[in-house]
Amino acid sequence: MKNLIAALAIVVGSVFGASAQGTPVATGQGGPQISIDKDVHDYGTMEKGGDPYCEFVITNTGDAPLIISNAKGSCGCTVPKCDREPIMPGKTSTMQVRYDTKRVGPINKSVTITSNATNEPTKVIRIKGLIKAAPADNTAPLNNNTSGPVDNN
Protein backbone atom coordinates (compact mmCIF):
# COMPACT_ATOMS: atom_id res chain seq x y z
CA MET A 1 0.00 0.00 0.00
CA LYS A 2 2.89 2.36 0.80
CA ASN A 3 4.38 1.67 -2.62
CA LEU A 4 1.07 2.50 -4.30
CA ILE A 5 0.79 5.81 -2.42
CA ALA A 6 4.42 6.68 -3.25
CA ALA A 7 3.90 5.89 -6.93
CA LEU A 8 0.73 7.99 -6.97
CA ALA A 9 2.57 10.89 -5.35
CA ILE A 10 5.26 10.74 -8.05
CA VAL A 11 2.68 10.70 -10.85
CA VAL A 12 0.62 13.53 -9.35
CA GLY A 13 3.77 15.54 -8.62
CA SER A 14 5.04 15.18 -12.19
CA VAL A 15 1.67 16.23 -13.62
CA PHE A 16 1.83 19.46 -11.63
CA GLY A 17 5.46 20.20 -12.60
CA ALA A 18 7.37 18.76 -9.61
CA SER A 19 8.89 15.40 -8.80
CA ALA A 20 8.41 13.57 -5.51
CA GLN A 21 11.56 15.26 -4.18
CA GLY A 22 10.15 18.76 -4.90
CA THR A 23 12.54 19.46 -7.81
CA PRO A 24 10.87 21.34 -10.69
CA VAL A 25 10.38 19.37 -13.89
CA ALA A 26 11.14 21.06 -17.21
CA THR A 27 7.97 22.18 -18.94
CA GLY A 28 9.52 22.89 -22.36
CA GLN A 29 9.30 26.69 -21.99
CA GLY A 30 13.05 27.45 -21.94
CA GLY A 31 15.93 26.53 -24.20
CA PRO A 32 16.10 26.71 -27.97
CA GLN A 33 12.78 26.94 -29.83
CA ILE A 34 12.35 26.32 -33.56
CA SER A 35 9.96 28.31 -35.71
CA ILE A 36 9.76 28.01 -39.50
CA ASP A 37 8.16 30.61 -41.78
CA LYS A 38 5.97 27.99 -43.52
CA ASP A 39 5.13 24.33 -43.15
CA VAL A 40 4.62 23.76 -46.90
CA HIS A 41 6.22 25.23 -50.02
CA ASP A 42 4.01 24.97 -53.10
CA TYR A 43 5.99 25.00 -56.35
CA GLY A 44 2.70 25.24 -58.23
CA THR A 45 2.71 23.89 -61.78
CA MET A 46 5.99 24.12 -63.66
CA GLU A 47 7.57 22.62 -66.74
CA LYS A 48 10.11 19.84 -66.52
CA GLY A 49 13.54 21.27 -65.66
CA GLY A 50 12.12 24.36 -63.93
CA ASP A 51 13.69 26.17 -60.95
CA PRO A 52 14.41 23.38 -58.44
CA TYR A 53 15.04 25.56 -55.37
CA CYS A 54 12.87 26.82 -52.54
CA GLU A 55 13.73 28.25 -49.13
CA PHE A 56 12.50 27.95 -45.58
CA VAL A 57 13.45 30.53 -42.95
CA ILE A 58 14.23 29.01 -39.55
CA THR A 59 14.05 31.26 -36.48
CA ASN A 60 15.24 30.49 -32.97
CA THR A 61 12.50 31.94 -30.75
CA GLY A 62 14.04 30.47 -27.60
CA ASP A 63 16.66 31.62 -25.15
CA ALA A 64 19.54 29.24 -26.01
CA PRO A 65 21.40 28.39 -29.25
CA LEU A 66 19.42 26.20 -31.69
CA ILE A 67 21.47 23.45 -33.31
CA ILE A 68 20.17 21.67 -36.41
CA SER A 69 21.79 18.25 -36.23
CA ASN A 70 20.16 16.78 -39.35
CA ALA A 71 17.94 17.72 -42.27
CA LYS A 72 16.89 14.81 -44.48
CA GLY A 73 14.66 14.60 -47.54
CA SER A 74 12.09 11.84 -47.86
CA CYS A 75 13.91 10.56 -50.96
CA GLY A 76 17.00 11.25 -53.03
CA CYS A 77 15.13 13.72 -55.25
CA THR A 78 14.65 16.14 -52.31
CA VAL A 79 17.88 17.57 -50.95
CA PRO A 80 17.92 20.10 -48.08
CA LYS A 81 20.94 22.27 -47.33
CA CYS A 82 21.27 24.31 -44.15
CA ASP A 83 23.98 25.93 -42.07
CA ARG A 84 25.49 23.76 -39.35
CA GLU A 85 26.31 26.78 -37.20
CA PRO A 86 24.12 27.28 -34.12
CA ILE A 87 21.25 29.74 -34.57
CA MET A 88 21.44 32.20 -31.71
CA PRO A 89 18.28 33.31 -29.85
CA GLY A 90 16.24 35.73 -31.97
CA LYS A 91 18.29 35.01 -35.11
CA THR A 92 17.34 33.28 -38.37
CA SER A 93 18.92 30.93 -40.86
CA THR A 94 17.79 29.91 -44.32
CA MET A 95 17.45 26.29 -45.37
CA GLN A 96 17.47 25.69 -49.12
CA VAL A 97 15.66 22.66 -50.53
CA ARG A 98 16.34 21.37 -54.03
CA TYR A 99 13.85 19.12 -55.81
CA ASP A 100 14.75 17.18 -58.97
CA THR A 101 12.45 18.96 -61.45
CA LYS A 102 13.40 16.55 -64.23
CA ARG A 103 10.83 14.13 -62.78
CA VAL A 104 7.42 14.64 -64.40
CA GLY A 105 4.35 14.30 -62.17
CA PRO A 106 3.07 15.47 -58.80
CA ILE A 107 5.46 16.58 -56.04
CA ASN A 108 4.58 15.55 -52.49
CA LYS A 109 7.77 15.23 -50.47
CA SER A 110 8.94 16.04 -46.97
CA VAL A 111 12.06 17.19 -45.16
CA THR A 112 12.62 16.09 -41.56
CA ILE A 113 14.61 18.52 -39.44
CA THR A 114 16.22 17.21 -36.25
CA SER A 115 17.44 19.75 -33.70
CA ASN A 116 17.89 20.45 -30.01
CA ALA A 117 14.65 22.51 -29.93
CA THR A 118 12.62 21.97 -26.80
CA ASN A 119 9.31 22.71 -28.55
CA GLU A 120 9.77 20.41 -31.60
CA PRO A 121 12.99 18.37 -31.67
CA THR A 122 11.76 16.74 -34.88
CA LYS A 123 10.01 19.05 -37.33
CA VAL A 124 8.61 17.94 -40.70
CA ILE A 125 8.12 20.41 -43.53
CA ARG A 126 6.72 19.62 -46.98
CA ILE A 127 7.07 20.58 -50.61
CA LYS A 128 4.35 20.06 -53.20
CA GLY A 129 3.51 20.93 -56.77
CA LEU A 130 3.24 19.48 -60.26
CA ILE A 131 5.92 19.03 -62.94
CA LYS A 132 4.56 18.96 -66.50
CA ALA A 133 6.42 17.56 -69.48
CA ALA A 134 8.04 20.25 -71.60
CA PRO A 135 6.18 20.99 -74.84
CA ALA A 136 7.33 18.96 -77.83
CA ASP A 137 9.91 20.64 -80.05
CA ASN A 138 8.25 20.94 -83.48
CA THR A 139 11.12 22.87 -85.04
CA ALA A 140 13.00 19.81 -86.35
CA PRO A 141 13.59 20.00 -90.11
CA LEU A 142 11.41 17.78 -92.27
CA ASN A 143 12.79 15.65 -95.08
CA ASN A 144 11.27 17.28 -98.14
CA ASN A 145 13.09 15.13 -100.68
CA THR A 146 10.47 14.87 -103.43
CA SER A 147 12.78 13.70 -106.20
CA GLY A 148 11.88 10.08 -105.51
CA PRO A 149 14.14 7.09 -105.24
CA VAL A 150 17.66 7.32 -106.60
CA ASP A 151 18.63 4.78 -109.26
CA ASN A 152 22.28 3.90 -108.85
CA ASN A 153 22.54 1.75 -112.04
C-alpha positions as CSV (number, residue, x, y, z in Angstrom):
1,M,0.0,0.0,0.0
2,K,2.9,2.4,0.8
3,N,4.4,1.7,-2.6
4,L,1.1,2.5,-4.3
5,I,0.8,5.8,-2.4
6,A,4.4,6.7,-3.2
7,A,3.9,5.9,-6.9
8,L,0.7,8.0,-7.0
9,A,2.6,10.9,-5.3
10,I,5.3,10.7,-8.1
11,V,2.7,10.7,-10.9
12,V,0.6,13.5,-9.3
13,G,3.8,15.5,-8.6
14,S,5.0,15.2,-12.2
15,V,1.7,16.2,-13.6
16,F,1.8,19.5,-11.6
17,G,5.5,20.2,-12.6
18,A,7.4,18.8,-9.6
19,S,8.9,15.4,-8.8
20,A,8.4,13.6,-5.5
21,Q,11.6,15.3,-4.2
22,G,10.1,18.8,-4.9
23,T,12.5,19.5,-7.8
24,P,10.9,21.3,-10.7
25,V,10.4,19.4,-13.9
26,A,11.1,21.1,-17.2
27,T,8.0,22.2,-18.9
28,G,9.5,22.9,-22.4
29,Q,9.3,26.7,-22.0
30,G,13.1,27.4,-21.9
31,G,15.9,26.5,-24.2
32,P,16.1,26.7,-28.0
33,Q,12.8,26.9,-29.8
34,I,12.3,26.3,-33.6
35,S,10.0,28.3,-35.7
36,I,9.8,28.0,-39.5
37,D,8.2,30.6,-41.8
38,K,6.0,28.0,-43.5
39,D,5.1,24.3,-43.1
40,V,4.6,23.8,-46.9
41,H,6.2,25.2,-50.0
42,D,4.0,25.0,-53.1
43,Y,6.0,25.0,-56.3
44,G,2.7,25.2,-58.2
45,T,2.7,23.9,-61.8
46,M,6.0,24.1,-63.7
47,E,7.6,22.6,-66.7
48,K,10.1,19.8,-66.5
49,G,13.5,21.3,-65.7
50,G,12.1,24.4,-63.9
51,D,13.7,26.2,-61.0
52,P,14.4,23.4,-58.4
53,Y,15.0,25.6,-55.4
54,C,12.9,26.8,-52.5
55,E,13.7,28.2,-49.1
56,F,12.5,27.9,-45.6
57,V,13.4,30.5,-43.0
58,I,14.2,29.0,-39.5
59,T,14.1,31.3,-36.5
60,N,15.2,30.5,-33.0
61,T,12.5,31.9,-30.8
62,G,14.0,30.5,-27.6
63,D,16.7,31.6,-25.1
64,A,19.5,29.2,-26.0
65,P,21.4,28.4,-29.3
66,L,19.4,26.2,-31.7
67,I,21.5,23.5,-33.3
68,I,20.2,21.7,-36.4
69,S,21.8,18.3,-36.2
70,N,20.2,16.8,-39.3
71,A,17.9,17.7,-42.3
72,K,16.9,14.8,-44.5
73,G,14.7,14.6,-47.5
74,S,12.1,11.8,-47.9
75,C,13.9,10.6,-51.0
76,G,17.0,11.2,-53.0
77,C,15.1,13.7,-55.2
78,T,14.6,16.1,-52.3
79,V,17.9,17.6,-51.0
80,P,17.9,20.1,-48.1
81,K,20.9,22.3,-47.3
82,C,21.3,24.3,-44.1
83,D,24.0,25.9,-42.1
84,R,25.5,23.8,-39.4
85,E,26.3,26.8,-37.2
86,P,24.1,27.3,-34.1
87,I,21.3,29.7,-34.6
88,M,21.4,32.2,-31.7
89,P,18.3,33.3,-29.9
90,G,16.2,35.7,-32.0
91,K,18.3,35.0,-35.1
92,T,17.3,33.3,-38.4
93,S,18.9,30.9,-40.9
94,T,17.8,29.9,-44.3
95,M,17.5,26.3,-45.4
96,Q,17.5,25.7,-49.1
97,V,15.7,22.7,-50.5
98,R,16.3,21.4,-54.0
99,Y,13.9,19.1,-55.8
100,D,14.7,17.2,-59.0
101,T,12.5,19.0,-61.5
102,K,13.4,16.5,-64.2
103,R,10.8,14.1,-62.8
104,V,7.4,14.6,-64.4
105,G,4.3,14.3,-62.2
106,P,3.1,15.5,-58.8
107,I,5.5,16.6,-56.0
108,N,4.6,15.5,-52.5
109,K,7.8,15.2,-50.5
110,S,8.9,16.0,-47.0
111,V,12.1,17.2,-45.2
112,T,12.6,16.1,-41.6
113,I,14.6,18.5,-39.4
114,T,16.2,17.2,-36.2
115,S,17.4,19.7,-33.7
116,N,17.9,20.4,-30.0
117,A,14.7,22.5,-29.9
118,T,12.6,22.0,-26.8
119,N,9.3,22.7,-28.5
120,E,9.8,20.4,-31.6
121,P,13.0,18.4,-31.7
122,T,11.8,16.7,-34.9
123,K,10.0,19.1,-37.3
124,V,8.6,17.9,-40.7
125,I,8.1,20.4,-43.5
126,R,6.7,19.6,-47.0
127,I,7.1,20.6,-50.6
128,K,4.4,20.1,-53.2
129,G,3.5,20.9,-56.8
130,L,3.2,19.5,-60.3
131,I,5.9,19.0,-62.9
132,K,4.6,19.0,-66.5
133,A,6.4,17.6,-69.5
134,A,8.0,20.2,-71.6
135,P,6.2,21.0,-74.8
136,A,7.3,19.0,-77.8
137,D,9.9,20.6,-80.0
138,N,8.3,20.9,-83.5
139,T,11.1,22.9,-85.0
140,A,13.0,19.8,-86.3
141,P,13.6,20.0,-90.1
142,L,11.4,17.8,-92.3
143,N,12.8,15.6,-95.1
144,N,11.3,17.3,-98.1
145,N,13.1,15.1,-100.7
146,T,10.5,14.9,-103.4
147,S,12.8,13.7,-106.2
148,G,11.9,10.1,-105.5
149,P,14.1,7.1,-105.2
150,V,17.7,7.3,-106.6
151,D,18.6,4.8,-109.3
152,N,22.3,3.9,-108.8
153,N,22.5,1.8,-112.0
